[in-house]
Amino acid sequence: MKVKQIMTENVVSVGQRETVTHAARLMKRGNLGALPVCDDDGRLRGIVTDRDIVTRCVAGDDDPADTPVREIMSRGITTCRADDDADDVLRVMSAGQIRRIPVTDGGRVVGMLSLGDLARSEYFSMEAAEAFAEISSNILRR
């Protein structure tokens, strides 16, 4: 199965000069845990997650209303292409404990593939279940 058969196509992104507050509001409005961060030409430059906002901005006593997303975003992110094989991407996600991965074409975001997309798809299999377990293995259970 190809990534394009599973991915979410309508992706909300944020500009790298937008404030962290703006990104957080977009996340809340869309019930999203991450946003691709794009430059003025629409090219992917990073990703900002709810965790980035908390650990790199709020916990660091930075003002989210004055902090640009580029200062807290994650860089050097793993991406995939729409025509990639979902099994291959799942292995990459599992090995890197990645919960969501931007799907790009020529450096521009055309979709997002998340664990939720995989779980909701016909693709969900024993291999997918094992990947979910590996990705979530760093969660402490009490």
DSSP file with accessible surface (Angstrom, degrees, kcal/mol):
  #  RESIDUE AA STRUCTURE BP1 BP2  ACC     N-H-->O    O-->H-N    N-H-->O    O-->H-N    TCO  KAPPA ALPHA  PHI   PSI    X-CA   Y-CA   Z-CA
    1    1 A M              0   0   76      0, 0.0    85,-3.2     0, 0.0    86,-0.4   0.000 360.0 360.0 360.0 140.5    0.0    0.0    0.0
    2    2 A K  B >   -A   85   0A  88     83,-0.2     3,-1.5    84,-0.1     4,-0.4  -0.581 360.0-119.8 -89.9 152.0    1.3    3.5   -0.9
    3    3 A V  G >> S+     0   0    0     81,-2.4     4,-2.8    78,-0.3     3,-2.2   0.887 110.9  64.8 -55.8 -40.3    1.5    6.4    1.6
    4    4 A K  G 34 S+     0   0  103     78,-2.5    -1,-0.3     1,-0.3    79,-0.1   0.741  95.6  58.8 -61.0 -20.6   -0.9    8.4   -0.6
    5    5 A Q  G <4 S+     0   0  123     -3,-1.5    -1,-0.3    77,-0.3    -2,-0.2   0.642 119.3  26.9 -80.1 -14.7   -3.7    5.9    0.1
    6    6 A I  T <4 S+     0   0   15     -3,-2.2    -2,-0.2    -4,-0.4    -3,-0.1   0.686  96.3 102.4-116.9 -32.6   -3.5    6.5    3.9
    7    7 A M  S  < S-     0   0   22     -4,-2.8     2,-0.5     1,-0.1   106,-0.2  -0.037  73.0-112.6 -62.7 159.1   -2.2   10.0    4.4
    8    8 A T  B     -B  112   0B  62    104,-3.0   104,-2.1     1,-0.1    -1,-0.1  -0.814  29.5-168.6 -87.2 127.1   -4.2   13.1    5.4
    9    9 A E        +     0   0  131     -2,-0.5     2,-1.5   102,-0.2    -1,-0.1   0.839  67.1  72.0 -91.1 -38.0   -4.1   15.5    2.5
   10   10 A N  S    S-     0   0  152    102,-0.1     2,-0.4   101,-0.0    -1,-0.2  -0.634  71.2-177.8 -84.9  90.3   -5.5   18.7    3.8
   11   11 A V        -     0   0   42     -2,-1.5     2,-0.5    98,-0.1    24,-0.1  -0.762  21.8-145.4 -98.6 131.3   -2.6   19.8    6.0
   12   12 A V        +     0   0   65     -2,-0.4     2,-0.3    18,-0.1    -2,-0.0  -0.807  27.1 179.8 -89.7 129.1   -2.6   22.9    8.1
   13   13 A S        -     0   0   56     -2,-0.5     2,-0.3    22,-0.2    24,-0.2  -0.796  17.3-140.6-124.9 172.2    0.8   24.5    8.3
   14   14 A V  E     -f   37   0C   5     22,-2.4    24,-2.3    -2,-0.3     2,-0.2  -0.966  21.4-113.0-133.8 147.1    2.3   27.6    9.9
   15   15 A G  E >   -f   38   0C  28     -2,-0.3     3,-1.3    22,-0.2    54,-0.3  -0.513  26.1-122.3 -76.8 150.5    4.9   30.1    8.8
   16   16 A Q  T 3  S+     0   0   44     22,-1.5    54,-2.3     1,-0.3    55,-0.2   0.723 111.7  51.8 -70.3 -17.3    8.2   30.1   10.5
   17   17 A R  T 3  S+     0   0  148     52,-0.2    -1,-0.3    51,-0.1    22,-0.1   0.550  86.6 105.8 -94.3  -6.6    7.8   33.8   11.5
   18   18 A E  S <  S-     0   0   87     -3,-1.3    51,-3.1    50,-0.1    52,-0.3  -0.315  79.0-101.3 -66.9 157.8    4.4   33.3   13.0
   19   19 A T  B  >  -I   68   0D  46     49,-0.3     4,-2.1     1,-0.1     5,-0.1  -0.382  19.7-117.9 -79.7 160.0    4.2   33.3   16.8
   20   20 A V  H  > S+     0   0    0     47,-2.2     4,-2.9    44,-0.8     5,-0.2   0.882 116.8  58.3 -62.1 -37.0    4.0   30.3   19.0
   21   21 A T  H  > S+     0   0   30     43,-1.9     4,-2.3    46,-0.2    -1,-0.2   0.925 105.1  49.7 -59.3 -43.9    0.6   31.6   20.2
   22   22 A H  H  > S+     0   0   66     42,-0.3     4,-2.2     1,-0.2    -1,-0.2   0.929 111.4  48.6 -60.7 -45.3   -0.7   31.5   16.6
   23   23 A A  H  X S+     0   0    0     -4,-2.1     4,-2.4     1,-0.2    -2,-0.2   0.920 110.3  51.4 -61.1 -43.7    0.6   28.0   16.1
   24   24 A A  H  X S+     0   0   38     -4,-2.9     4,-2.5     1,-0.2    -1,-0.2   0.896 109.2  50.5 -62.5 -39.1   -1.1   26.8   19.4
   25   25 A R  H  X S+     0   0  160     -4,-2.3     4,-2.8     2,-0.2    -1,-0.2   0.893 109.3  50.7 -66.6 -39.3   -4.4   28.3   18.3
   26   26 A L  H  X S+     0   0   24     -4,-2.2     4,-2.2     2,-0.2    -2,-0.2   0.913 111.2  49.4 -61.9 -41.4   -4.2   26.5   14.9
   27   27 A M  H  X>S+     0   0   12     -4,-2.4     5,-2.5     2,-0.2     4,-0.8   0.924 112.6  46.8 -63.0 -45.3   -3.5   23.3   16.8
   28   28 A K  H ><5S+     0   0  180     -4,-2.5     3,-0.8     3,-0.2    -2,-0.2   0.943 112.5  49.5 -62.7 -47.3   -6.4   23.8   19.1
   29   29 A R  H 3<5S+     0   0  185     -4,-2.8    -1,-0.2     1,-0.2    -2,-0.2   0.878 121.0  35.0 -59.8 -40.0   -8.8   24.7   16.2
   30   30 A G  H 3<5S-     0   0   40     -4,-2.2    -1,-0.2    -5,-0.2    -2,-0.2   0.399 105.4-122.6 -95.8   1.6   -7.8   21.7   14.2
   31   31 A N  T <<5 +     0   0  152     -3,-0.8     2,-0.3    -4,-0.8    -3,-0.2   0.951  60.7 155.0  52.7  53.3   -7.3   19.3   17.1
   32   32 A L      < -     0   0   64     -5,-2.5    -1,-0.2    -6,-0.1     3,-0.1  -0.834  46.6-159.6-115.2 149.6   -3.7   18.8   15.9
   33   33 A G  S    S+     0   0   17     -2,-0.3    17,-2.1     1,-0.2    18,-0.3   0.525  79.8  21.8-101.0  -9.2   -0.6   17.7   17.8
   34   34 A A  E     - G   0  49C   8     15,-0.2    15,-0.2    16,-0.1    -1,-0.2  -0.992  58.0-158.2-157.3 152.0    1.8   19.0   15.2
   35   35 A L  E     - G   0  48C   0     13,-2.6    13,-2.6    -2,-0.3   -22,-0.2  -1.000  25.1-122.8-132.2 133.1    2.1   21.5   12.4
   36   36 A P  E     - G   0  47C   1      0, 0.0   -22,-2.4     0, 0.0     2,-0.5  -0.494  27.2-138.3 -65.7 143.6    4.6   21.6    9.5
   37   37 A V  E     -fG  14  46C   0      9,-2.8     8,-3.5   -24,-0.2     9,-1.3  -0.941  25.1-173.3-109.0 123.3    6.5   24.9    9.5
   38   38 A C  E     -fG  15  44C  11    -24,-2.3   -22,-1.5    -2,-0.5     6,-0.2  -0.841  18.6-127.7-119.4 153.5    7.0   26.3    6.0
   39   39 A D    >   -     0   0   22      4,-2.3     3,-2.1    -2,-0.3    -1,-0.1  -0.211  48.2 -82.5 -84.6-174.8    9.0   29.3    4.6
   40   40 A D  T 3  S+     0   0  115      1,-0.3    -1,-0.1     2,-0.1   -25,-0.0   0.741 130.9  54.4 -64.0 -22.9    7.6   32.0    2.4
   41   41 A D  T 3  S-     0   0  113      2,-0.1    -1,-0.3     0, 0.0    -3,-0.0   0.355 120.2-107.6 -90.9   4.0    7.9   29.8   -0.7
   42   42 A G  S <  S+     0   0   29     -3,-2.1    67,-0.6     1,-0.3     2,-0.3   0.575  71.0 144.4  83.2   9.7    6.0   27.0    0.9
   43   43 A R  B     -C  108   0B  90     65,-0.2    -4,-2.3     1,-0.1    -1,-0.3  -0.642  57.1-106.3 -85.8 141.0    9.0   24.7    1.5
   44   44 A L  E     +G   38   0C  23     63,-3.0    -6,-0.2    -2,-0.3     3,-0.1  -0.421  42.9 165.6 -66.2 128.7    9.1   22.6    4.6
   45   45 A R  E     -     0   0C 118     -8,-3.5    31,-0.3     1,-0.4     2,-0.3   0.517  60.6 -45.4-118.4 -17.2   11.6   23.9    7.2
   46   46 A G  E     -G   37   0C   1     -9,-1.3    -9,-2.8    29,-0.1    -1,-0.4  -0.978  53.9 -99.4 174.6-166.8   10.6   22.0   10.3
   47   47 A I  E     -GH  36  74C  13     27,-1.9    27,-3.3    -2,-0.3     2,-0.5  -0.992  18.6-152.2-143.5 142.8    7.7   20.9   12.4
   48   48 A V  E     -G   35   0C   1    -13,-2.6   -13,-2.6    -2,-0.3     2,-0.3  -0.982  16.9-170.6-119.1 129.9    6.3   22.3   15.7
   49   49 A T  E  >  -G   34   0C  21     -2,-0.5     4,-2.0   -15,-0.2   -15,-0.2  -0.746  39.4-108.7-112.8 165.6    4.6   20.0   18.1
   50   50 A D  H  > S+     0   0   86    -17,-2.1     4,-2.1    -2,-0.3     5,-0.2   0.886 123.0  54.9 -59.6 -34.3    2.6   20.6   21.2
   51   51 A R  H  > S+     0   0  169    -18,-0.3     4,-3.1     1,-0.2     5,-0.4   0.903 103.6  53.8 -66.5 -40.2    5.5   19.2   23.1
   52   52 A D  H  >>S+     0   0    7      1,-0.2     4,-2.4     2,-0.2     5,-0.6   0.915 107.9  51.6 -58.5 -42.6    7.9   21.7   21.5
   53   53 A I  I  X>S+     0   0   18     -4,-2.0     5,-2.4     3,-0.2     4,-1.0   0.933 116.1  39.9 -61.3 -44.6    5.6   24.5   22.7
   54   54 A V  I  <>S+     0   0   86     -4,-2.1     5,-3.0     3,-0.2     6,-0.3   0.958 124.7  33.8 -71.4 -50.0    5.6   23.3   26.2
   55   55 A T  I  <5S+     0   0   61     -4,-3.1    -3,-0.2     1,-0.2    -2,-0.2   0.848 127.2  34.3 -80.8 -33.1    9.2   22.3   26.6
   56   56 A R  I  <5S+     0   0  110     -4,-2.4    -3,-0.2    -5,-0.4    -1,-0.2   0.630 133.0  18.2 -98.3 -16.3   11.0   24.9   24.4
   57   57 A C  I  <XS+     0   0    0     -4,-1.0     5,-2.5    -5,-0.6     3,-0.3   0.699 127.0  34.4-117.1 -67.4    8.8   27.9   25.0
   58   58 A V  I > <S+     0   0   77     -5,-2.4     3,-1.9     1,-0.2    -3,-0.2   0.941 121.7  45.5 -62.5 -49.9    6.5   27.8   28.1
   59   59 A A  T 3 <S+     0   0   72     -5,-3.0    -1,-0.2     1,-0.3    -4,-0.1   0.752 110.2  57.0 -68.1 -21.2    8.9   25.8   30.3
   60   60 A G  T 3 5S-     0   0   42     -6,-0.3    -1,-0.3    -3,-0.3    -2,-0.2   0.296 115.4-116.9 -89.6   9.3   11.7   28.1   29.2
   61   61 A D  T < 5 +     0   0  153     -3,-1.9     2,-0.3     1,-0.2    -3,-0.2   0.748  65.0 147.3  61.1  26.1    9.7   31.1   30.4
   62   62 A D      < -     0   0   76     -5,-2.5    -1,-0.2     1,-0.0    -2,-0.1  -0.681  55.1-113.1 -86.9 149.8    9.5   32.5   26.8
   63   63 A D    >>  -     0   0   82     -2,-0.3     3,-1.6     1,-0.2     4,-1.2  -0.736  18.1-153.3 -84.6 113.8    6.4   34.5   25.9
   64   64 A P  T 34 S+     0   0   37      0, 0.0   -43,-1.9     0, 0.0   -44,-0.8   0.795  94.6  59.3 -58.4 -26.9    4.5   32.5   23.3
   65   65 A A  T 34 S+     0   0   49      1,-0.2   -46,-0.1   -45,-0.2   -43,-0.1   0.725 115.7  33.5 -74.8 -19.7    3.0   35.8   21.9
   66   66 A D  T <4 S+     0   0  126     -3,-1.6    -1,-0.2     2,-0.1    -3,-0.0   0.451  98.4  93.3-112.1  -6.3    6.5   37.1   21.2
   67   67 A T     <  -     0   0   10     -4,-1.2   -47,-2.2    -3,-0.1   -46,-0.2  -0.804  69.4-135.7 -96.3 122.0    8.3   34.0   20.2
   68   68 A P  B >   -I   19   0D  19      0, 0.0     3,-1.8     0, 0.0     4,-0.4  -0.485  19.6-121.1 -72.7 147.2    8.5   33.0   16.5
   69   69 A V  G >> S+     0   0    0    -51,-3.1     3,-1.9   -54,-0.3     4,-1.8   0.852 108.4  68.6 -55.5 -36.1    7.8   29.4   15.7
   70   70 A R  G 34 S+     0   0   95    -54,-2.3    -1,-0.3     1,-0.3   -53,-0.1   0.763  93.0  60.2 -59.2 -23.3   11.3   29.1   14.0
   71   71 A E  G <4 S+     0   0  122     -3,-1.8    -1,-0.3   -55,-0.2    -2,-0.2   0.702 118.1  25.6 -78.5 -19.0   12.9   29.4   17.5
   72   72 A I  T <4 S+     0   0    4     -3,-1.9    -2,-0.2    -4,-0.4    -1,-0.2   0.487  93.1 114.0-120.8  -6.5   11.2   26.4   18.9
   73   73 A M     <  -     0   0    6     -4,-1.8     2,-0.4   -25,-0.1   -25,-0.2  -0.231  69.2-111.4 -67.9 156.4   10.5   24.1   15.9
   74   74 A S  B     -H   47   0C  27    -27,-3.3   -27,-1.9     2,-0.0     2,-0.2  -0.725  36.6-161.6 -84.9 136.0   12.2   20.8   15.4
   75   75 A R        +     0   0  147     -2,-0.4   -29,-0.1   -29,-0.2   -30,-0.0  -0.662  62.4  41.7-111.9 170.6   14.6   20.7   12.5
   76   76 A G  S    S+     0   0   82    -31,-0.3    -1,-0.2    -2,-0.2     2,-0.1   0.895  79.3 176.6  62.6  40.2   16.1   17.9   10.5
   77   77 A I        -     0   0   45     -3,-0.2     2,-0.3     1,-0.1    -1,-0.2  -0.412  32.4-110.7 -81.6 155.3   12.8   16.0   10.4
   78   78 A T        -     0   0   63     -2,-0.1     2,-0.3    14,-0.0    -1,-0.1  -0.645  40.0-179.6 -81.7 135.8   12.2   12.8    8.6
   79   79 A T        -     0   0   61     -2,-0.3     2,-0.3    22,-0.2    24,-0.2  -0.821  10.9-161.4-127.0 170.6    9.9   13.0    5.6
   80   80 A C  B     -d  103   0B   6     22,-1.9    24,-2.9    -2,-0.3     2,-0.3  -0.881  19.8-113.4-141.2 176.5    8.4   10.6    3.0
   81   81 A R    >   -     0   0  151     -2,-0.3     3,-1.7    22,-0.2   -78,-0.3  -0.810  25.9-116.2-113.2 156.8    6.8   10.8   -0.4
   82   82 A A  T 3  S+     0   0   23     22,-0.4   -78,-2.5    -2,-0.3   -77,-0.3   0.814 115.5  51.8 -61.1 -31.0    3.3   10.0   -1.4
   83   83 A D  T 3  S+     0   0   86    -80,-0.2    -1,-0.3   -81,-0.1     3,-0.1   0.457  84.8 114.9 -88.7   0.8    4.5    7.1   -3.6
   84   84 A D  S <  S-     0   0   39     -3,-1.7   -81,-2.4     1,-0.1     2,-0.3  -0.346  78.7-100.5 -67.0 152.3    6.6    5.5   -0.9
   85   85 A D  B  >  -A    2   0A  44    -83,-0.2     4,-2.0     1,-0.1     3,-0.3  -0.586  23.4-137.7 -74.9 129.7    5.6    2.1    0.3
   86   86 A A  H  > S+     0   0    1    -85,-3.2     4,-2.8    -2,-0.3     5,-0.2   0.840 102.4  57.9 -59.3 -34.8    3.7    2.4    3.6
   87   87 A D  H  > S+     0   0   47    -86,-0.4     4,-2.0     2,-0.2    -1,-0.2   0.920 107.2  47.4 -61.7 -43.5    5.6   -0.7    5.1
   88   88 A D  H  > S+     0   0   84     -3,-0.3     4,-1.9     2,-0.2    -2,-0.2   0.920 113.8  46.9 -64.2 -43.7    8.9    1.1    4.5
   89   89 A V  H  X S+     0   0    6     -4,-2.0     4,-2.9     1,-0.2     5,-0.2   0.904 109.3  54.8 -66.4 -39.9    7.7    4.3    6.1
   90   90 A L  H  X S+     0   0    2     -4,-2.8     4,-2.7     1,-0.2    -1,-0.2   0.914 106.8  51.0 -60.3 -40.1    6.2    2.4    9.0
   91   91 A R  H  X S+     0   0  122     -4,-2.0     4,-2.8     2,-0.2    -1,-0.2   0.916 111.0  48.2 -63.6 -41.1    9.6    0.8    9.7
   92   92 A V  H  X S+     0   0   70     -4,-1.9     4,-2.2     2,-0.2    -2,-0.2   0.931 112.7  48.5 -64.0 -44.2   11.2    4.3    9.6
   93   93 A M  H  X>S+     0   0    0     -4,-2.9     5,-2.7     2,-0.2     4,-0.5   0.920 113.5  47.4 -62.0 -42.8    8.6    5.6   12.0
   94   94 A S  H ><5S+     0   0   13     -4,-2.7     3,-1.0    -5,-0.2    -2,-0.2   0.946 111.7  48.8 -65.0 -47.4    9.0    2.7   14.3
   95   95 A A  H 3<5S+     0   0   87     -4,-2.8    -1,-0.2     1,-0.3    -2,-0.2   0.871 120.4  37.2 -62.7 -36.4   12.8    2.8   14.4
   96   96 A G  H 3<5S-     0   0   48     -4,-2.2    -1,-0.3    -5,-0.2    -2,-0.2   0.357 106.8-122.0 -97.5   5.6   12.8    6.6   15.1
   97   97 A Q  T <<5 +     0   0   68     -3,-1.0     2,-0.5    -4,-0.5    -3,-0.2   0.931  53.0 166.7  50.2  49.9    9.8    6.5   17.4
   98   98 A I      < -     0   0   35     -5,-2.7    -1,-0.2    -6,-0.2     3,-0.1  -0.849  26.8-171.8 -99.2 126.0    8.1    9.0   15.0
   99   99 A R  S    S+     0   0   85     -2,-0.5    16,-1.9     1,-0.3     2,-0.3   0.691  74.1  16.7 -90.2 -23.6    4.3    9.5   15.6
  100  100 A R  E     - E   0 114B  72     14,-0.2    -1,-0.3    15,-0.1    14,-0.2  -0.990  64.0-165.1-150.7 146.2    3.7   11.7   12.5
  101  101 A I  E     - E   0 113B   2     12,-2.8    12,-2.6    -2,-0.3     2,-0.2  -0.996  22.5-122.6-138.0 128.2    5.7   12.3    9.3
  102  102 A P  E     - E   0 112B   2      0, 0.0   -22,-1.9     0, 0.0     2,-0.6  -0.477  19.9-141.7 -68.1 141.1    5.2   15.0    6.7
  103  103 A V  E     -dE  80 111B   0      8,-3.1     7,-3.2   -24,-0.2     8,-1.4  -0.919  28.7-172.1-103.1 122.2    4.7   13.8    3.1
  104  104 A T  E     - E   0 109B  17    -24,-2.9   -22,-0.4    -2,-0.6     2,-0.4  -0.824  26.0-167.9-121.5 158.3    6.5   16.0    0.7
  105  105 A D  E >  S- E   0 108B 119      3,-2.3     3,-1.5    -2,-0.3   -24,-0.0  -0.939  87.2 -14.9-140.7 112.2    6.8   16.6   -3.1
  106  106 A G  T 3  S-     0   0   52     -2,-0.4     3,-0.1     1,-0.3    -2,-0.0   0.824 129.3 -53.9  63.1  30.7    9.7   18.8   -4.2
  107  107 A G  T 3  S+     0   0   29      1,-0.3   -63,-3.0   -64,-0.1     2,-0.4   0.388 115.8 112.7  86.2  -4.4   10.2   20.1   -0.6
  108  108 A R  E <  S-CE  43 105B 106     -3,-1.5    -3,-2.3   -65,-0.2     2,-0.3  -0.829  73.2-111.6-104.3 143.2    6.5   21.1   -0.2
  109  109 A V  E     + E   0 104B  33    -67,-0.6    -5,-0.3    -2,-0.4   -98,-0.1  -0.545  39.2 164.8 -75.4 126.1    4.1   19.4    2.1
  110  110 A V  E     -     0   0B  55     -7,-3.2     2,-0.3    -2,-0.3    -6,-0.2   0.404  65.9 -19.6-116.7  -5.2    1.4   17.5    0.3
  111  111 A G  E     - E   0 103B   0     -8,-1.4    -8,-3.1  -101,-0.1     2,-0.4  -0.979  55.5-118.6-179.9 175.7    0.2   15.4    3.3
  112  112 A M  E     -BE   8 102B  21   -104,-2.1  -104,-3.0    -2,-0.3     2,-0.5  -0.994  14.5-154.9-134.3 141.4    0.8   14.1    6.8
  113  113 A L  E     + E   0 101B   1    -12,-2.6   -12,-2.8    -2,-0.4     2,-0.3  -0.979  23.0 174.1-116.9 121.2    1.0   10.4    7.8
  114  114 A S  E  >  - E   0 100B  29     -2,-0.5     4,-2.0   -14,-0.2   -14,-0.2  -0.781  48.0-107.6-121.2 167.6    0.3    9.8   11.4
  115  115 A L  H  > S+     0   0   23    -16,-1.9     4,-2.6    -2,-0.3     5,-0.2   0.881 122.0  57.1 -59.5 -36.4   -0.2    6.7   13.6
  116  116 A G  H  > S+     0   0   25    -17,-0.3     4,-2.2     2,-0.2    -1,-0.2   0.897 103.5  51.9 -62.0 -40.7   -3.9    7.6   13.7
  117  117 A D  H  > S+     0   0   10      1,-0.2     4,-0.8     2,-0.2    -1,-0.2   0.924 111.8  47.0 -60.6 -43.2   -4.0    7.4    9.8
  118  118 A L  H >< S+     0   0    0     -4,-2.0     3,-0.6     1,-0.2     6,-0.5   0.916 111.6  50.7 -65.0 -41.3   -2.4    4.0   10.0
  119  119 A A  H 3< S+     0   0   51     -4,-2.6    -1,-0.2     1,-0.2    -2,-0.2   0.854 111.9  47.1 -66.8 -34.5   -4.8    2.8   12.7
  120  120 A R  H 3< S+     0   0  179     -4,-2.2    -1,-0.2    -5,-0.2    -2,-0.2   0.612 100.4  87.2 -82.3 -11.7   -7.9    4.0   10.8
  121  121 A S  S X< S-     0   0   27     -4,-0.8     3,-1.2    -3,-0.6  -115,-0.1  -0.352  88.9-114.6 -88.1 167.5   -6.8    2.4    7.5
  122  122 A E  T 3  S+     0   0  185      1,-0.2    -1,-0.1    -2,-0.1    -4,-0.1   0.640 109.6  78.2 -67.7 -14.5   -7.3   -1.0    6.1
  123  123 A Y  T 3   +     0   0   23     -5,-0.1     5,-0.3     2,-0.0    -1,-0.2   0.757  60.3 119.6 -67.0 -25.8   -3.5   -1.2    6.4
  124  124 A F    <   +     0   0   97     -3,-1.2     2,-0.2    -6,-0.5    -5,-0.1  -0.165  39.6 147.1 -52.9 120.0   -3.7   -1.9   10.1
  125  125 A S     >  -     0   0   49      1,-0.0     4,-2.5     0, 0.0     5,-0.2  -0.768  66.1 -80.4-140.7-176.1   -2.0   -5.2   10.6
  126  126 A M  H  > S+     0   0  137     -2,-0.2     4,-2.4     1,-0.2     5,-0.2   0.906 129.4  53.8 -61.8 -38.2    0.1   -7.1   13.1
  127  127 A E  H  > S+     0   0   67      1,-0.2     4,-2.1     2,-0.2    -1,-0.2   0.922 109.2  48.2 -63.1 -41.4    3.2   -5.3   11.8
  128  128 A A  H  > S+     0   0    0     -5,-0.3     4,-2.6     2,-0.2    -1,-0.2   0.913 109.9  52.5 -64.6 -41.8    1.4   -1.9   12.3
  129  129 A A  H  X S+     0   0   35     -4,-2.5     4,-2.1     1,-0.2    -2,-0.2   0.909 108.9  49.8 -61.6 -40.8    0.5   -3.0   15.9
  130  130 A E  H  X S+     0   0  109     -4,-2.4     4,-2.3     1,-0.2    -1,-0.2   0.901 109.9  51.1 -64.7 -39.4    4.1   -3.9   16.7
  131  131 A A  H  X S+     0   0    4     -4,-2.1     4,-2.9     2,-0.2     5,-0.3   0.912 107.8  52.7 -64.4 -41.9    5.2   -0.5   15.3
  132  132 A F  H  X S+     0   0   38     -4,-2.6     4,-2.1     1,-0.2    -1,-0.2   0.927 109.8  49.3 -57.2 -44.1    2.6    1.3   17.5
  133  133 A A  H  < S+     0   0   63     -4,-2.1     4,-0.3     1,-0.2    -2,-0.2   0.918 112.6  46.7 -63.2 -43.0    4.0   -0.6   20.5
  134  134 A E  H >< S+     0   0  102     -4,-2.3     3,-1.0     1,-0.2     4,-0.2   0.916 112.2  49.7 -65.8 -43.2    7.6    0.3   19.7
  135  135 A I  H >< S+     0   0    0     -4,-2.9     3,-0.5     1,-0.2    -1,-0.2   0.882 116.4  42.5 -64.5 -35.1    6.8    4.0   19.1
  136  136 A S  G >< S+     0   0   31     -4,-2.1     3,-1.9    -5,-0.3    -1,-0.2   0.412  84.0 102.3 -92.0   5.0    5.0    4.2   22.4
  137  137 A S  G <  S+     0   0   76     -3,-1.0    -1,-0.2    -4,-0.3    -2,-0.1   0.710  71.6  63.7 -67.3 -17.9    7.5    2.2   24.3
  138  138 A N  G <  S+     0   0   90     -3,-0.5     2,-0.4    -4,-0.2    -1,-0.3   0.479  77.9 105.5 -85.6   2.5    9.0    5.3   25.9
  139  139 A I  S <  S-     0   0   83     -3,-1.9     2,-0.3     1,-0.0    -3,-0.0  -0.680  73.2-128.5 -82.3 126.6    5.7    6.1   27.7
  140  140 A L        -     0   0  141     -2,-0.4     2,-0.5     1,-0.0    -2,-0.1  -0.590  18.2-149.3 -76.1 134.3    6.0    5.3   31.4
  141  141 A R              0   0  199     -2,-0.3    -1,-0.0     0, 0.0     0, 0.0  -0.883 360.0 360.0-105.6 134.3    3.2    3.1   32.7
  142  142 A R              0   0  274     -2,-0.5    -2,-0.0     0, 0.0     0, 0.0  -0.838 360.0 360.0-117.3 360.0    2.0    3.6   36.3
